[in-house]
Amino acid sequence: MPDNETAAPWEYTLYIPHDPRAVTVCRRTLRLILTMHGLIRLTDTAELLATELVANAVLRTKGPAALRVRWAAGVLRIGAWDADPAPPDPPAPVESLAEAERGRGLALVRACADLWGWQPLAREGSRGKYVWCDLVAA
């Protein structure tokens, strides 16, 4: 059996409704996916990142969303698609967020992920954006 870093690539997509409960569903589904693929050591950080990305997609937009999780070449990519084509607000410096009630999501993503970004994306005839981050399994 190949080790996780050389395992064949895989990808899962979970389409979610515009419902705050979807954040918990995504977090628990992600934990199951990573456990089944032997990537339990990435689970805590991956759950934090997915929670922030999905929460932004569900709580700050008005349409459906999706969580995409992809593994290839030792890199876990976690991304959230939503139907709002507007770019995400740039993340604030983490040190300025200690007392903030909002706006911590992408700052946490930037601080915890090895790489992150966003891109415009169309899905099923709808325009939107895809915000993603990478965790390197080294």
Secondary structure, 3 states (H helix, E strand, C coil): CCCHHHCCCEEEEEEECCCCHHHHHHHHHHHHHHHHCCCHHHHHHHHHHHHHHHHHHHHCCCCCEEEEEEEECCEEEEEEEECCCCCCCCCCCHHHHCCCCCCCHHHHHHHHCCEEEEEEEEECCEEEEEEEEEEECC
